[in-house]
Amino acid sequence: MITLAHPAWLFLLPLIALGFWFGARRAEGTLTATHLVHPDLSALGEEAAQSKTTRRVQTALAFLAACCLVAGLAQPQWLGPAVPEKPQGRDIMLLVDTSTTMSIDDFELNKQRVPRLDVLKGIARRFVAARDGDRFGLIAFGNHAATLTAPTFDQDLMLANLSRLQVGIAGEATAIGDALGLALKQVKTPGESGLRLQPALILFSDGDNTAGEMKPAESVAAALALGVKIYTVEIGTDLFASAARPATKSTDPSLKTIAETTGGKYYVAGNTQALEAIINDIGRLEPTVTRPATRRQIAEWYWALVAAGAALLVIARALAIREQA
């Protein structure tokens, strides 16, 4: 669709047409002209030598050039399709347990037994790639917690660091409290980050807290104060994973308690299909907000009219020089 950004300039066209009409009538002698007496009449002699046809052509070209320039001032534009706005996202931190038990190959992928962590990495990568507008961060935890990716809009960086996750890179234990505390330090609330949605933490682990300096209960209290939901996903349900850890009594809140206390949700992923469904459900509960398109693609055409007007003036001047020669 063609539109004009400044259509008021078109009101000059009738004035220009009227001016050229009076000029043409005067040149044809139909109007009384006032002549100035000047000792140097050579220029007037050259003008008189021009043929009427040449003068008419020059006048027409000058008139068209003026019209083109005025139309250029009106700034014609071609409005293309609507430009989709970037969705409003949130800070999402992925907290991944990289303890030894995450190497258990009790998951299946393409009918082959695959370690838990490998399946989790693949599903998490698809989750990140599908959420444009969110700031993602990645924390790996074992004996301690480490930030692999601070919250960022750079999806490529996030996907690359997810691929680099390996069992044991942070130790063999499970420092859930440290991981939660580290994540809460990095997420930004809506007023701080420019995002309008509350952040969320997604904790993937196959056991209880067994290491770290910060207690999970302390992290949960901090999350409540910040209004941050924590989604917990328990990976695997077989007895071998439980036997791999020392049987000690703990007063720390369970994964289920952590999620329910902060307003999140607790999941159990016993296989690949269940983990895929869990990730999809979290995406449904923490959606990005698609904003309505308010802009359109615009192609400016004023330059073509300005160029055409300049070309017409050049042609008119060339005719004048040729006639004088």
Secondary structure, DSSP 8 states (H G I E B T S, - for coil): -EEES-GGGGGHHHHHHHHHHHHHHHHHTSS-------S--HHHHHHHHS-HHHHHHHHHHHHHHHHHHHHHHT-EEEEEEEE----B--EEEEEEE-SGGGG---EEETTEEE-HHHHHHHHHHHHHHT-TT-EEEEEEESSSEEEEEEEES-HHHHHHHHHT--TTTT-SS--HHHHHHHHHHH---HHHHS--S--EEEEEESS---S-SS-HHHHHHHHHHHT-EEEEEEE---HHHHHTS------S--HHHHHHHHT--EEEE-SHHHHHHHHHHHHHHS--B-----EEEEEE-HHHHHHHHHHHHHHHHHHHHHHH-
